[in-house]
């Protein structure tokens, strides 16, 4: 019974639920919880579950969804701006590592050690994203090397398979050319489909207003792109990444990320569990000294070579070493190459077994290594930097605002951001709560005090300084969510004014009964604006216009509520493609905008508002048109999603 795939998946999910909850309570990375589950329940420990094709495939899909969401962050223009880093730095790192490791392998008599050149794409990107370091210099450079490693994996896999079969002739020049041609064709197919099919597809589906249809379309796009890439001999993840880049150029990017995130997180958890299963605890205990020496050598060699390769591309030794630390761990592709080499007899068991455990152990220890990359770099350089990380400094600054008089914004979408800009222009401070990681990352890059958290959670409201808040604005479009938030606020602060935005009057009475001070229905307020303008055009005295509008508001929009609507008519929600939002664009070294001004970008066709430039941690609001942009600048722009994507393409690729 325990060998059935469904039973094993249920056991893994139950154990993950318990262990990950404990890890969160203790402040530990969730990856560590998943790895512990795999180690404890895997075939080398308790043995309750074992590797199976079902769990392996689900784990692989986790990487597919991770790379797809990563592609949403890296649009095609951004990849063009990073081409020098991907192919230059990536090829330098792989070539240097393979060459040095080949020499070491020859001296030790171990013919196949190039597998350690590969690092874990899933773990590194997951950790960098969680720590908001993916757009930092070391994060961008690490991503470039990881992407090139993914491209290099397939020919290395073909070579390993040919050698394992005892015939290097299978890996001929002609076969290599055919493979490269097939891979290039697959990439072109995915890019062409993304360019000419995805936007019309999602446009039609979004206007149908069927969420399940939108979800099905997203899953189909991800899996179809991965399947196309796989058929051409490339990895599943590469096709998904390319599809994500294409979707990133549409106005539906944020909604797609929201849809795909639950699938990604669950399946990625299974991937981390499968990594934990590979750790042979008995072998680790029996040959602890040998494996420890191999682990130390693996981390030092990979880290040093990656830092050395990076040093030629950046002017800072600190950033180079920090990138090397990030790239020091082993990876899932390296495990695949090692497994083939072991089964083919290319590596003797007395070497292969311990070294495989060392690679897996480096992945298990990755949260500890990656979370301390800055400390390790400063320690190696004997430098003393700021005592806290950027995230800790932001948390401290937010805590200081929470201790003062401020406004709490529940939700930081279009409405919340508009309210924030007006408050800021009038000298009022605010703290925003939101549950969209992508929106929070963008807001943090622009310097806004936005915190990840549920606005209905009383602990989060306390952390946001509800006791010192002068007002609370609830901007979520769903009335059910707003009602829960209002009730939580009232349990803590019966006296604080609460302003609630709602699409219409469907639950106006219920919101006021829950404790809302004022409820602003969007449809009615839009009608009032039109009414006031019409009355002014009809030369009605201004005092009468103001009195009329005031009376309508005082009677809770009674005049406007007696209207006839079509059955099933729904208000436009936050996925409307015409809504405006804020976006931040990081300028990599080869971006078109470097050395050019904002006016030049506008002349090129950027029809957005440039609201700020963040340079070396300092944010400048409302930059002048002649402001010259530099490498590493975070350019803050505001406008409709389609205009934002076009402006980003101009800034990055011209």
Beta strands, then each sheet from edge to edge (+ up, - down):
strand 1: 406-410
strand 2: 430-434
strand 3: 450-452
strand 4: 469-474
strand 5: 497-502
strand 6: 518-521
strand 7: 580-586
strand 8: 609-615
strand 9: 618-621
strand 10: 634-640
sheet 1: 3+ 2+ 1+ 4+ 5+ 6+
sheet 2: 7+ 10- 8+ 9-
end
